Amino acid sequence: MTQIRKLPTANSQLPRSRSPKRVLGVGSWKLEVIVMAIGLLVAVFPRPGEGQAYRAPRTAGGQPDLNGFWQALNTAHWDLEAHEAASGPVLQLGAAYAVPPGLGVVMDGPIPYRPDALAMKKKYAADALREDAEIKCYLPGVPRMMYMPYPVQIVQSDATIMMMSEFASALRTIYMNSTTRPPADTWMGWSNGKWDGDTLVIDSNGFMGSTVGALDQEGTIHVRFLDRAGNFHTDGLHVVERIRRTGPDHLLYQATIEDPNVYTRPWTISMPLYRRLEPNMQLGEFKCEEFVGDLLFGKYQRK
């Protein structure tokens, strides 16, 4: 009599001798080769509109088109380095001014402070309400302007590229293919630019490192903050930025920061910037001078 073989049920298991590799009809090394080949294809062929393979639309002059409104979506504004959530500096504001956690945007380890500068960083951070220029509505400088929680508009031509922040109506001009030295130190510095393939390279120096001595204590800052955590620079700052369009709605932003008064070597931050897609997007008026008048000049007002 012919014996009928029982089929496995949904709850039963395959016999031990029939491993998944044998069920597929391939040996162990062949299966590994197939898996590796699939992974290689995924790596070589990125999704449409992303990665190195993306070719940005061109301006009339033939350069990658960076025009538009862009914004960082990270916690670099609070702290460039990796950090946990923390309470804010004003008790009465509770969670509203607390620090959100973040993975950080500094490449290759912590910020390389000189020992004496690291001690000063801790001192300035403890007195941030007095020392941070953001509190007093001073222009944010570079690279801080690029990752504050405000949109940045880029307007591009062959000769110049303008970048405008909603915060304090901050404006910087990049002079293309120029080697002009800064005529004077300013809050936003002096920027010369060039194209390296599809990457915009911006070389900036000529930054003010503090306020002028004529201001009274309410208006004085002694260094320039890079974030709310007290990471800072002096007038020795030199910044080289690299901006490349990696997709229809993304820029890769990197900035290498050098200041021999503060750091032992140059260091780099890296982050994506995202296009603001709202219909009729425009920069709002955030003229914060009117919000700090009493803070800076209240004692001079008539009672």
Buried (B, 14 or more C-beta within 10 A) or exposed (E): EEEEEEEEEEEEEEEEEEEEBEEEEBEEEEBEEEEEEEEEEEEEEBEEEEBEEBEBEEBEEEBBBBEBBBBBEBBBBBBBBEBEEEEBBEEEEEEEEEBEEBEBBBEEEEBBBBEEBBEBBEEBBEEBEBBBBBBBBBBBBBBBBBBBBBBBBBEBEEEBBEBBBBBBBBEBBBBBEBEEEBEEBBBBBBBBBBBEEBBBBBBBBBBBBBBEEEEEEBBBBBBBBBBBBBBBBBBBBBBBBBBBBBBEBBBBBBBBBBBEBBBEEBBBBEBBBBBBEEEEEEBEEBEBEEEBEEEBEEEEEEE
